[in-house]
Amino acid sequence: MFGIGNLLKFMKRKRPKYGNSKVEYNGITFDSKRERDRYIVLSQAQEDGLISNLMLQPKWELIPKITEKFIKHLKTKDKECERTVQHAITYSADFSYNDRYGNLVVEDVKISPSLLPKEFILKVKMMRALHGIKVRCIYKPIEPIE
């Protein structure tokens, strides 16, 4: 049956938060089938010339890291060093692209409007306030491209 080592590995296996499973397509690993399907729609739209500059997992900095300087006392001298007190807070969308008018569109694939994490909602609001970018939530992969 199960040895103690196998039992511990089985018990420690972490389930995804929303029950999704990672999927690979064309050498790219996606967090869900829904995200992969949206990528297929967007890549086809890019081939058809409806969009351009399709990017996967684009990242924006919302709050920069905070560092502080300190003096490190060595045997023969003092050295001024710097350490990170707080890491940067960033937002990674699923996709970004330029529409046919050249406007930047940022999309995040989600399962349902009722299952949006509070952290996600806050980061989307920060994206709008700090960068002037509205994040579009996609619930069905076949949603039209605006």
N, C-alpha and C positions, 0 to 999 in steps of 0.2 A: 504494500500500500504506500502510504506517504511516510517518508522519513522525516525527522524533526526539521531538517534543513529545508526540504521541499515544502513542508507545511508552513514554515515561516515566510518563505518566498511567496507562497500563494496568498498568505494573509496580508503581506505588505503591498501587494500589487494595487496600485492606485487607479481607481476608475475616473474617467473624465467627468467633469462637473455636470455637463448636460448630456451625457451618454453618447457623445459623438466619438468617432474613431478616425484616426489619421488615415489619409488616403494619398497614394502617389499617382501622379499623372505627368507624363513627359519628363520624368526625372525631378519633378517638383513635389514636395510633400505639403499637403494641405491639412488644416485642422479638422475639416469635415467634408463630406460628400457635397453638401450644399455650397461650400466655398469653392470646391473644385468645379462644380457645375457653373457657378457664376464666372469663374475664370474662363471656361470654355466659351461662354456667351460673349464675354468681353474680348477675348482674343479673336473670335470670329468677327466682331464689330470692328476691331482694329484692321483686320485683313480687308474688310469691306470699305474701309476708309471713313467710318463713322466717328471713330475716336483715334487718338494718337498718344504716344508716350505712356503706354500702359506699364505701371509699376506694381510689383508685389511687395507687400509689407513695408510701405513707406513710413518713415519715422519722423516725428517732430518733437522738439524739446519744449515742454510746457513751463518747467521751472528749472533754472540752471543749478548745477551742483554748487554747494557752499564749501569753501575751503578756509582753513585758518593756518596762520604761520605760527611756528613755535621754535624754541631754541633747544637743540639737543646737545647735552653736555657730554663731550667725549673726553678721553684721558688727557689729551694735550691742547684741545681747543674747543670752542663752542661752534656749533653748526646750525644755521638757520634752515629749517625744513618746513614742509607744507603737508597738511593732511586733509582728507575729505571728511567733513563733518556730516554732510547730508548729500546723498547721491541725487543726480538729476532725475526729474520726473518727466517721462516721455510718453507719447502716445503713438502706437503703431496701428495703422489702419490695415484692412485687408488689401485694398486696391486704391490706386489713384490713376487718373488719366486726364487728358484734355479732350473736351467735347469738340464738336465740329466748328464751334465759334472761338475755340482757344481757351475757354474757361476751365480752370482746374476743378475736377470732380473727385471727391474722396468718398469711398464706399467702405462700409463695414457690414459683413454678412452676419445676421443674427437669426435666431430660431423663432423668436416671438417678441412682440412689443412688451408683453407682460413679464418677460424674463430678462430684461435689461439690468445688468448689475449697476449698483449705485456708483461705483468707481467709474464705469464706462460713461454714465450720464454726466458726471462731473468733468471728465476729460473732454467730452464732446463740447460742453459749455465753455471750457477753457480754450479749446481750439477756435471757437467762434470769437471769443473775447480777445485773445492774444494774437491770433494769426488771421482773423477774418475769414476762416474757412468753415463752411457748413458741412458736417459729415452726414452723408446719406445712408440710412440703415436699409439694408436689403433683406427681405424676408423670404422671397421666392427668387430663385436664380434667373428666371425668365422675365423679371421685371424690365420694362422698357428703359432704354438709355435716353436720358433727357438731353 
